[in-house]
Amino acid sequence: MPLYINPVEYLLDLTNSDFSLGDEGAQGRLEKIPSDWKTSAEVLSLAEGLTSSANSGEKSHCPSEKRMVRLTESR
């Protein structure tokens, strides 16, 4: 994120392509967010933790945890 910019405005500009007149790259930037997340170090770390907790037999009450494990195993 750029320095000296309101974080909320930055995220709104990044994710809201409705108001980006004359900016053909807006939709491409928006589509890049999920693909960048899937390959980020953060998601890999989360997936390792979730996989190890699933393999240890711990019961999870979080349905999204199982989905995350499936998503990372499918890569």
C-alpha positions as CSV (number, residue, x, y, z in Angstrom):
1,M,0.0,0.0,0.0
2,P,1.3,3.4,-0.9
3,L,2.5,5.7,2.0
4,Y,0.4,8.7,3.0
5,I,-2.9,7.4,1.6
6,N,-6.0,6.6,3.5
7,P,-6.1,2.7,3.6
8,V,-9.9,2.6,3.2
9,E,-9.8,4.9,0.1
10,Y,-7.0,2.8,-1.4
11,L,-8.9,-0.5,-0.9
12,L,-12.1,1.1,-2.4
13,D,-10.2,2.4,-5.4
14,L,-8.6,-1.0,-5.8
15,T,-11.8,-3.1,-5.6
16,N,-14.4,-0.8,-7.0
17,S,-14.0,-0.7,-10.8
18,D,-17.4,1.0,-11.3
19,F,-16.0,4.5,-10.9
20,S,-12.7,4.0,-12.8
21,L,-13.6,5.8,-16.0
22,G,-11.0,5.5,-18.7
23,D,-9.0,3.0,-16.7
24,E,-9.0,-0.3,-18.6
25,G,-6.7,-1.9,-16.1
26,A,-9.2,-1.6,-13.2
27,Q,-10.9,-4.9,-14.0
28,G,-7.6,-6.7,-14.5
29,R,-6.4,-5.4,-11.1
30,L,-9.6,-6.6,-9.5
31,E,-9.3,-10.1,-11.0
32,K,-5.6,-10.3,-9.9
33,I,-6.5,-10.0,-6.2
34,P,-7.8,-13.6,-5.6
35,S,-5.0,-15.1,-7.7
36,D,-2.3,-13.2,-5.8
37,W,-3.9,-14.3,-2.5
38,K,-3.9,-18.0,-3.5
39,T,-0.2,-17.9,-4.1
40,S,0.8,-15.7,-1.2
41,A,3.0,-16.7,1.7
42,E,0.2,-16.0,4.1
43,V,-2.2,-18.5,2.5
44,L,0.5,-21.1,2.4
45,S,1.2,-20.6,6.1
46,L,-2.5,-20.8,7.0
47,A,-2.9,-23.9,4.9
48,E,0.0,-25.6,6.6
49,G,-1.5,-24.8,10.0
50,L,-4.9,-26.0,9.0
51,T,-3.6,-29.2,7.5
52,S,-1.5,-30.0,10.5
53,S,-4.5,-29.4,12.8
54,A,-6.8,-31.5,10.6
55,N,-4.2,-34.3,10.6
56,S,-3.8,-34.2,14.3
57,G,-7.4,-35.2,14.8
58,E,-8.5,-31.9,16.4
59,K,-12.1,-31.2,15.8
60,S,-12.8,-27.9,14.0
61,H,-16.0,-26.0,14.4
62,C,-15.1,-23.7,11.5
63,P,-16.6,-24.9,8.1
64,S,-14.3,-22.5,6.2
65,E,-11.3,-24.3,7.6
66,K,-12.2,-27.5,5.7
67,R,-12.8,-25.5,2.6
68,M,-9.4,-23.8,2.9
69,V,-7.6,-27.2,3.3
70,R,-9.4,-28.5,0.2
71,L,-8.4,-25.4,-1.8
72,T,-4.8,-25.6,-0.9
73,E,-4.6,-29.4,-1.5
74,S,-6.1,-28.9,-5.0
75,R,-3.1,-26.8,-6.2
